[in-house]
Amino acid sequence: MEPVVEQNPLYPVFFKLDKLKMLVVGAGEVGYEKLFFILKSSPNANITIVAPWAKEEVSQLIFDGKYNIKWIQKEFDNSDIDGHDLIVAATNFEDVNKHVHHAAKQKDKLINVADTPALCDFYLGSIVTRGNLKVAISTNGKSPTFAKRFRQVLEEILPNDSAQLVENLKVFRDRLKGDFEYKVKELNRITSSLVKN
């Protein structure tokens, strides 16, 4: 009898982080890791950090002027949740992260708690970007290390000219006349050579 393979029930979405307000609680090693990958994928993200101190690398991200980051230098308080859409609890302290989670859920906010899948409403997956092409990878919180390695594989095999291909397909799509069904059929025909039979 073959083992039952668990299916990943997550539904992937891509947030426009310049239109949402993200709160990151913590600016140490965990906070830096979260910030680094958020900004790598979404350099225009609108982020507020709440932390009494910041690791040097986090301070550089805050003060270099390239990013839209506001730092509130203090301990977390429940009221810090107000006005934010997405919350990331990224401290090294389990009790603080649980406190942030509780406050977020009290106010019906979506939250990611570092290294605690059971308390996450969403995960920050591994991401590969080629221009407008973006591929997100999730292991449903089971193995971030595998997601990282698979991202590296995709970065090696996806050609850099994928970005130009996507741009060309957009131009083609914009020029198509007809209803939705016709456009889908034509785009499927044009892109069929991308998939080997």
C-alpha positions in Angstrom: 0.0 0.0 0.0 1.4 3.4 -1.0 1.7 6.1 1.6 -0.7 8.9 1.4 1.0 12.1 0.3 -0.1 15.2 2.1 -1.2 18.0 -0.3 -0.2 21.6 0.4 -3.6 23.4 0.9 -2.1 26.9 0.7 -3.4 29.3 -1.9 -0.5 31.6 -3.2 -1.1 35.3 -3.5 1.2 38.2 -4.4 0.7 41.2 -2.2 1.4 44.8 -3.5 3.4 45.7 -0.4 3.6 49.4 -1.4 -0.2 49.5 -1.0 -0.3 47.7 2.3 1.3 48.5 5.7 3.5 45.8 7.2 4.6 45.7 10.8 7.7 43.7 11.7 8.3 43.2 15.4 12.0 42.5 16.1 15.2 43.8 14.5 17.7 41.2 15.5 18.9 38.2 13.5 15.4 36.9 12.8 14.0 40.3 12.0 16.9 40.9 9.6 16.4 37.7 7.8 12.7 38.5 7.3 13.4 42.1 6.2 16.2 41.1 3.8 14.0 38.7 1.8 10.9 41.0 1.9 12.9 43.9 0.5 14.8 41.7 -2.0 11.4 40.8 -3.5 9.5 44.0 -2.8 11.9 46.9 -2.4 9.0 49.3 -2.4 7.4 47.7 0.7 5.9 50.0 3.3 7.3 48.7 6.6 7.3 49.7 10.2 9.7 48.1 12.6 9.0 48.0 16.4 12.1 47.0 18.4 14.0 48.5 21.3 17.3 48.0 19.4 18.4 47.0 15.9 21.2 44.8 14.6 23.7 46.7 12.6 22.5 45.2 9.3 18.9 46.2 10.1 20.1 49.7 10.9 21.7 49.9 7.5 18.5 49.0 5.8 16.6 51.5 7.9 18.9 54.5 7.4 20.3 54.0 3.9 17.3 55.8 2.4 16.6 53.2 -0.3 13.6 51.7 1.5 10.4 52.9 3.0 11.1 51.8 6.6 10.0 53.5 9.8 11.6 52.4 13.0 9.8 52.8 16.3 12.5 52.2 18.9 10.6 50.6 21.9 9.2 47.4 23.2 6.1 46.0 21.4 2.7 47.2 22.6 -0.7 45.9 21.4 -1.5 49.3 20.0 1.4 48.9 17.5 -0.9 46.5 15.5 -3.3 49.4 14.7 -3.1 50.7 11.1 -1.1 47.7 9.8 -2.4 45.1 7.3 0.2 42.3 7.7 2.2 41.5 10.9 5.5 39.7 11.2 6.6 38.6 14.7 10.3 38.2 14.2 12.0 38.2 17.6 14.2 35.6 19.3 11.7 35.4 22.2 8.9 32.9 21.9 6.8 34.7 24.6 7.1 38.0 22.7 6.2 36.4 19.4 3.1 34.7 21.0 2.1 38.0 22.5 2.3 39.7 19.1 0.3 36.8 17.6 -2.4 37.2 20.2 -2.6 40.9 19.7 -2.8 40.5 15.9 -5.6 37.9 16.1 -7.6 40.1 18.6 -7.6 42.7 15.8 -8.2 40.3 12.9 -4.8 40.9 11.3 -2.9 38.4 9.2 0.3 37.4 10.9 3.5 35.4 10.3 5.3 34.2 13.4 8.9 33.3 12.7 9.7 29.6 12.9 6.2 28.8 14.3 4.1 27.4 11.4 1.1 26.7 13.7 0.8 30.4 14.4 1.1 31.6 10.8 -1.7 32.9 8.6 0.8 33.2 5.8 4.3 32.2 5.0 7.1 34.2 3.4 8.1 31.7 0.7 11.3 31.5 -1.3 11.1 33.6 -4.4 12.7 33.7 -7.8 12.4 36.9 -9.9 13.1 37.4 -13.5 11.7 40.9 -14.4 7.9 40.6 -14.2 8.1 36.8 -13.8 8.0 35.8 -10.1 7.9 32.3 -8.8 7.1 31.6 -5.2 7.9 28.3 -3.5 6.3 26.9 -0.4 6.7 23.7 1.5 3.7 24.5 3.7 6.1 25.4 6.5 7.6 21.9 6.6 11.1 22.7 5.2 12.2 26.3 4.5 15.7 24.8 3.7 14.3 22.7 0.8 12.4 25.8 -0.5 15.7 27.7 -0.4 17.6 25.0 -2.3 14.8 24.7 -4.9 14.9 28.5 -5.4 18.6 28.2 -6.1 17.8 25.5 -8.7 15.2 27.6 -10.4 17.5 30.7 -10.4 20.1 28.6 -12.3 17.7 27.1 -14.9 15.4 30.1 -15.6 17.0 32.2 -18.3 17.5 35.9 -17.7 15.6 36.6 -20.9 12.4 35.3 -19.3 11.8 38.9 -18.5 11.8 39.9 -22.1 9.6 36.9 -23.0 7.0 38.1 -20.5 7.1 41.7 -21.9 6.7 40.4 -25.4 3.7 38.3 -24.4 2.1 41.3 -22.8 2.5 43.4 -26.0 0.9 40.5 -27.9 -1.9 40.1 -25.5 -2.7 43.9 -25.6 -2.9 43.7 -29.4 -5.4 40.8 -29.4 -8.9 41.6 -30.4 -11.8 39.5 -29.4 -13.4 38.1 -26.3 -11.7 36.6 -23.3 -12.1 33.0 -24.6 -10.4 33.9 -27.9 -7.5 35.7 -26.1 -6.9 32.7 -23.8 -6.9 30.3 -26.8 -4.4 32.5 -28.8 -2.1 32.9 -25.8 -2.2 29.2 -25.1 -1.3 28.5 -28.8 1.6 31.0 -28.7 3.1 29.7 -25.5 2.5 25.9 -26.1 6.2 25.6 -27.2 7.3 26.5 -23.7 6.0 23.1 -22.5 7.7 20.0 -23.9 5.2 17.2 -24.9 
